[in-house]
């Protein structure tokens, strides 16, 4: 079992880095709908740290399946993790309870998860499902996350993908998150082709927004804590009636948008870097996104390595007007203020409306 989990864990490390590029892109927005633009572009930008955070949590889970005996393990830059039990259900199926913590000594839980792992040696596939409850540093519940994930070896590459749903407390609609990467099975450096996606409903607008973003992930090292850079210039962004859009997986290595919707013209410029990959990324962690028309830009940065909190803005680059301003803690929880004067809670990197 250890060999499969070691492989799976390494691939998810690569995926986690790749998801730093997830969906932080926006369409060429039409004029005349200022109340829509700041909300949609804010969420498109927040999808990056949302998906990255969730997938870094998956890495922590895989780490603990390779730990014997179970023990509190300090993460690379912040936090810790612990497996409470690993039970063999059959020759190919295992279950476990894995928790991840804010602190380094497994005292303040960030999320508590129940995991089921299935190994198929004949087809070289490994899959696992997870149900998890997330918490704020104060101990209050943040939301729940449920996901299904799979690793498949194809020649000299591995296709790793998964889709899940995060449901924040407070009445905000659940968001669907998807990811898939094709990565090399060997090599000291990494160049991976990835796609990521998010679908969310804004209740006040009665609008569903979904996006799928292809991107290239580059890292000089496959080691934990290495610097990573990412870039992308294309996206598929759609809007539709509330609750109508979903993230799909039409075939291995690809994501799609279900439910139809109105298609916006792809064409965005995404760039960013992370100095160290970890569950709560330290400073400098930077992300910038410019839409296809060059008329709006989303900028995100982690403020300090001590707090791991972040700030972000959406700015109209032609008139130099600020469309949205937000701040969050390390869990992606905080507040956003829009250009129409309204404000809303941000919970788990999901912008309210």
C-alpha positions as CSV (number, residue, x, y, z in Angstrom):
1,X,0.0,0.0,0.0
2,X,2.8,2.4,0.9
3,X,4.2,2.6,-2.7
4,X,0.8,3.6,-4.2
5,X,0.3,6.3,-1.6
6,X,3.8,7.7,-2.0
7,X,3.2,8.0,-5.8
8,X,-0.3,9.4,-5.2
9,X,1.0,11.9,-2.7
10,X,3.7,13.2,-5.0
11,X,1.2,13.7,-7.9
12,X,-1.2,15.5,-5.6
13,X,1.7,17.8,-4.6
14,X,2.2,18.6,-8.3
15,X,-1.6,19.1,-8.7
16,X,-1.7,21.3,-5.7
17,X,0.9,23.6,-7.2
18,X,-0.9,23.5,-10.5
19,X,-4.1,24.6,-8.9
20,X,-2.5,27.8,-8.0
21,X,-3.6,28.7,-11.5
22,X,-7.2,27.6,-11.1
23,X,-9.8,29.8,-12.6
24,X,-8.3,33.2,-11.7
25,X,-9.4,34.6,-15.0
26,X,-12.3,36.6,-16.3
27,X,-14.1,37.2,-19.5
28,X,-14.3,40.3,-21.7
29,X,-17.1,41.9,-19.7
30,X,-19.9,43.7,-21.5
31,X,-20.6,47.3,-20.5
32,X,-23.8,48.2,-18.7
33,X,-23.7,45.7,-15.9
34,X,-21.5,47.1,-13.1
35,X,-23.3,45.2,-10.4
36,X,-22.4,41.9,-12.1
37,X,-18.8,42.5,-13.1
38,X,-17.2,43.1,-9.6
39,X,-18.9,40.1,-8.1
40,X,-18.0,37.7,-10.9
41,X,-14.4,38.8,-11.3
42,X,-14.0,38.7,-7.5
43,X,-15.1,35.1,-7.4
44,X,-13.0,34.2,-10.4
45,X,-10.0,35.5,-8.7
46,X,-10.8,33.8,-5.4
47,X,-11.2,30.5,-7.1
48,X,-7.4,30.2,-7.2
49,X,-6.7,30.2,-3.4
50,X,-9.9,28.2,-2.8
51,X,-8.9,25.3,-5.0
52,X,-5.3,25.5,-3.9
53,X,-6.3,25.3,-0.3
54,X,-8.6,22.3,-0.8
55,X,-6.1,20.4,-2.8
56,X,-3.3,21.1,-0.3
57,X,-5.7,19.5,2.3
58,X,-5.8,16.4,0.1
59,X,-2.0,16.3,0.2
60,X,-2.2,16.3,4.0
61,X,-4.5,13.3,3.8
62,X,-2.3,11.3,1.5
63,X,0.7,12.1,3.7
64,X,-1.0,10.4,6.7
65,X,-1.7,7.3,4.8
66,X,2.0,6.8,4.4
67,X,2.7,7.5,8.1
68,X,3.1,4.4,10.3
69,X,2.5,4.5,13.2
70,X,0.0,7.4,13.1
71,X,1.5,10.5,14.7
72,X,1.2,14.3,14.7
73,X,3.3,15.5,11.8
74,X,4.3,19.2,11.3
75,X,3.6,20.5,7.8
76,X,6.2,22.3,5.7
77,X,5.5,25.9,6.6
78,X,2.6,26.0,9.0
79,X,0.1,23.6,10.6
80,X,0.1,19.9,11.3
81,X,-1.7,16.7,10.5
82,X,-2.7,13.4,12.2
83,X,-4.3,10.1,11.3
84,X,-6.4,8.6,14.0
85,X,-7.2,5.3,12.4
86,X,-6.5,3.3,9.2
87,X,-8.8,0.3,8.7
88,X,-8.5,-2.3,6.0
89,X,-12.0,-3.0,4.7
90,X,-10.9,-5.4,2.0
91,X,-7.7,-6.2,0.0
92,X,-8.2,-3.0,-2.0
93,X,-10.1,-0.7,0.2
94,X,-9.1,1.3,3.3
95,X,-10.8,3.9,5.5
96,X,-9.3,6.5,7.8
97,X,-10.0,9.6,9.9
98,X,-7.5,12.3,9.1
99,X,-7.4,15.8,10.7
100,X,-5.4,18.8,9.8
101,X,-4.6,21.6,12.3
102,X,-3.7,25.3,12.4
103,X,-1.0,24.8,14.9
104,X,2.1,22.6,14.8
105,X,1.1,20.2,17.7
106,X,-2.3,19.0,16.5
107,X,-4.5,20.9,19.0
108,X,-6.5,23.4,16.9
109,X,-8.4,21.6,14.1
110,X,-8.7,23.2,10.6
111,X,-10.5,20.3,9.1
112,X,-11.7,16.8,10.2
113,X,-12.2,14.3,7.5
114,X,-13.4,10.7,6.8
115,X,-11.6,9.1,3.9
116,X,-12.1,5.9,1.9
117,X,-9.2,4.8,-0.4
118,X,-9.5,2.2,-3.1
119,X,-6.4,0.7,-4.9
120,X,-6.6,-1.2,-8.2
121,X,-3.2,-2.7,-9.1
122,X,-4.3,-4.2,-12.3
123,X,-5.4,-0.9,-13.9
124,X,-2.9,1.2,-12.1
125,X,-5.5,3.4,-10.5
126,X,-6.0,4.8,-7.1
127,X,-9.1,6.6,-5.9
128,X,-10.4,8.1,-2.7
129,X,-13.5,9.9,-1.5
130,X,-13.5,12.4,1.3
131,X,-16.1,14.1,3.5
132,X,-14.6,16.9,5.7
133,X,-15.8,19.6,8.1
134,X,-13.7,22.9,8.1
135,X,-13.3,25.3,11.0
136,X,-12.1,28.8,11.7
137,X,-9.1,29.4,14.0
138,X,-11.7,30.4,16.6
139,X,-13.2,26.9,16.5
140,X,-16.5,27.9,14.7
141,X,-17.5,25.8,11.8
142,X,-16.6,27.2,8.3
143,X,-18.2,24.7,6.0
144,X,-18.2,21.1,4.6
145,X,-16.3,19.6,1.7
146,X,-17.1,16.4,-0.2
147,X,-14.9,15.1,-3.1
148,X,-14.0,12.2,-5.3
149,X,-10.5,11.9,-6.7
150,X,-8.5,9.5,-8.9
151,X,-5.0,8.8,-10.2
152,X,-4.5,6.9,-13.5
153,X,-1.1,5.9,-15.0
154,X,-1.0,6.3,-18.8
155,X,2.4,5.4,-20.3
156,X,5.0,7.9,-19.0
157,X,2.4,10.3,-17.6
158,X,-0.1,10.3,-14.8
159,X,-3.6,11.8,-15.1
160,X,-4.8,13.0,-11.7
161,X,-8.2,14.6,-11.3
162,X,-11.1,15.2,-8.9
163,X,-14.3,17.1,-8.4
164,X,-15.9,18.2,-5.2
165,X,-18.4,20.5,-3.5
166,X,-17.7,23.0,-0.8
167,X,-20.7,24.2,1.2
168,X,-20.0,27.2,3.5
169,X,-22.1,28.0,6.6
170,X,-24.2,31.1,6.6
171,X,-26.5,30.3,3.7
172,X,-24.1,30.9,0.8
173,X,-24.7,28.4,-2.1
174,X,-22.3,25.5,-2.5
175,X,-19.5,25.8,-5.1
176,X,-18.3,22.9,-7.3
177,X,-14.5,22.6,-7.7
178,X,-12.7,20.5,-10.3
179,X,-9.1,19.9,-11.2
180,X,-7.1,17.6,-13.6
181,X,-3.5,17.5,-14.5
182,X,-1.3,15.4,-16.8
183,X,2.1,15.2,-15.3
184,X,5.3,13.3,-16.0
185,X,6.1,10.2,-13.9
186,X,9.8,11.1,-13.6
187,X,12.2,14.1,-13.6
188,X,13.5,16.6,-11.1
189,X,11.7,19.6,-12.5
190,X,8.0,19.9,-13.4
191,X,6.1,21.2,-16.5
192,X,2.5,20.1,-16.3
193,X,-0.6,20.7,-18.4
194,X,-3.6,21.3,-16.1
195,X,-7.2,22.4,-16.0
196,X,-9.2,23.7,-13.1
197,X,-12.9,24.7,-12.7
198,X,-15.4,26.3,-10.3
199,X,-19.1,26.8,-10.6
200,X,-21.0,29.0,-8.1
201,X,-24.4,30.8,-7.8
202,X,-24.8,34.4,-6.8
203,X,-28.2,34.6,-5.2
204,X,-28.8,38.3,-5.3
205,X,-28.1,38.3,-9.1
206,X,-30.0,35.0,-9.6
207,X,-27.0,34.0,-11.7
208,X,-24.7,31.0,-11.9
209,X,-21.1,31.5,-13.0
210,X,-18.8,28.7,-14.1
211,X,-15.2,28.7,-15.5
212,X,-12.7,26.2,-16.7
213,X,-9.1,27.3,-17.1
214,X,-6.2,25.5,-18.9
215,X,-2.8,26.5,-17.6
216,X,0.9,25.5,-17.6
217,X,2.6,24.9,-14.3
218,X,6.4,25.2,-13.9
219,X,8.6,24.3,-11.0
220,X,12.3,23.7,-10.9
221,X,11.9,21.1,-8.2
222,X,9.4,18.4,-7.2
223,X,10.3,18.8,-3.5
224,X,7.9,20.1,-0.9
225,X,8.2,23.8,-0.3
226,X,9.7,24.6,-3.8
227,X,8.8,27.8,-5.6
228,X,6.2,27.5,-8.3
229,X,5.2,29.8,-11.2
230,X,2.1,29.5,-13.4
231,X,0.5,31.1,-16.4
232,X,-2.5,30.9,-18.7
233,X,-4.0,32.8,-21.5
234,X,-7.3,31.0,-22.2
235,X,-10.5,30.3,-20.3
236,X,-14.1,29.2,-20.7
237,X,-16.4,31.4,-18.6
238,X,-20.2,31.1,-18.7
239,X,-23.2,32.5,-16.9
240,X,-26.7,31.0,-16.6
241,X,-29.7,30.9,-14.4
242,X,-29.0,30.3,-10.7
243,X,-28.0,26.7,-10.0
244,X,-27.9,25.7,-13.7
245,X,-24.1,25.3,-14.2
246,X,-21.8,22.5,-13.0
247,X,-18.3,21.3,-13.5
248,X,-18.0,18.1,-15.4
249,X,-15.3,15.6,-16.5
250,X,-16.2,14.7,-20.1
251,X,-13.1,12.5,-20.6
252,X,-9.8,11.8,-18.8
253,X,-7.6,14.8,-18.6
254,X,-10.3,17.3,-19.3
255,X,-12.9,19.4,-17.5
256,X,-16.1,20.9,-18.8
257,X,-19.1,23.1,-17.9
258,X,-22.4,21.5,-17.7
259,X,-25.8,23.2,-18.1
260,X,-25.1,25.3,-21.2
261,X,-25.2,29.0,-20.3
262,X,-24.0,32.1,-22.1
263,X,-20.4,31.8,-23.3
264,X,-18.0,34.7,-22.8
265,X,-15.1,35.1,-25.2
266,X,-11.9,33.4,-23.8
267,X,-8.7,35.4,-23.6
268,X,-7.2,36.4,-20.3
269,X,-3.7,36.9,-19.0
270,X,-2.9,35.0,-15.8
271,X,0.5,35.1,-14.0
272,X,1.6,34.4,-10.5
273,X,4.1,32.7,-8.2
274,X,4.3,31.1,-4.8
275,X,7.6,31.2,-2.9
276,X,6.7,28.0,-0.9
277,X,4.0,25.5,-1.3
278,X,2.1,24.8,1.9
279,X,-1.4,24.5,3.3
280,X,-1.3,28.1,4.4
281,X,1.0,29.8,1.8
282,X,3.4,32.4,3.2
283,X,4.4,35.8,1.7
284,X,5.3,36.4,-1.1
285,X,2.3,34.7,-2.8
286,X,1.1,36.8,-5.7
287,X,-1.5,36.5,-8.4
288,X,-2.6,38.9,-11.1
289,X,-5.3,38.5,-13.8
290,X,-6.2,40.9,-16.6
291,X,-9.4,40.3,-18.6
292,X,-9.4,40.0,-22.4
293,X,-10.2,43.7,-23.0
294,X,-7.6,44.9,-20.5
295,X,-10.3,46.9,-18.8
296,X,-10.3,45.1,-15.4
297,X,-7.6,43.5,-13.3
298,X,-7.8,41.2,-10.2
299,X,-4.8,41.4,-7.9
300,X,-4.2,39.1,-4.9
301,X,-1.4,38.8,-2.3
302,X,-0.7,37.2,1.0
303,X,0.1,40.0,3.4
304,X,2.6,38.5,5.9
305,X,4.1,35.1,6.6
306,X,3.0,35.4,10.2
307,X,-0.8,35.9,9.6
308,X,-1.1,34.2,6.2
309,X,-4.0,36.5,5.6
310,X,-4.5,38.2,2.2
311,X,-5.9,41.2,0.5
312,X,-7.2,41.6,-3.1
313,X,-8.7,44.2,-5.4
314,X,-10.6,44.4,-8.6
315,X,-9.7,47.6,-10.5
316,X,-10.9,49.0,-13.7
317,X,-7.7,49.7,-15.6
318,X,-9.1,52.2,-18.0
319,X,-10.9,54.6,-15.6
320,X,-8.7,53.5,-12.7
321,X,-11.8,52.9,-10.6
322,X,-11.9,50.3,-7.8
323,X,-14.7,47.7,-8.4
324,X,-14.1,45.5,-5.3
325,X,-11.8,45.3,-2.2
326,X,-11.5,42.4,0.1
327,X,-9.5,41.0,3.0
328,X,-9.4,37.4,4.3
329,X,-7.7,35.3,7.0
330,X,-5.7,32.1,6.3
331,X,-9.0,30.2,5.7
332,X,-10.2,32.6,3.1
333,X,-12.8,34.1,5.4
334,X,-13.4,37.8,5.7
335,X,-15.3,40.6,3.9
336,X,-15.7,42.1,0.4
337,X,-16.9,45.6,-0.4
338,X,-18.2,46.2,-3.9
339,X,-18.3,49.4,-6.0
340,X,-22.1,49.7,-5.7
341,X,-21.6,50.3,-1.9
342,X,-22.7,46.9,-0.8
343,X,-20.6,44.5,1.2
344,X,-20.7,40.7,1.9
345,X,-19.0,38.0,3.8
346,X,-16.3,35.9,2.2
347,X,-16.3,32.3,3.6
348,X,-13.7,29.7,2.6
349,X,-12.6,31.8,-0.5
350,X,-16.2,32.1,-1.7
351,X,-17.4,35.7,-2.1
352,X,-20.9,36.4,-0.9
353,X,-23.3,38.8,-2.7
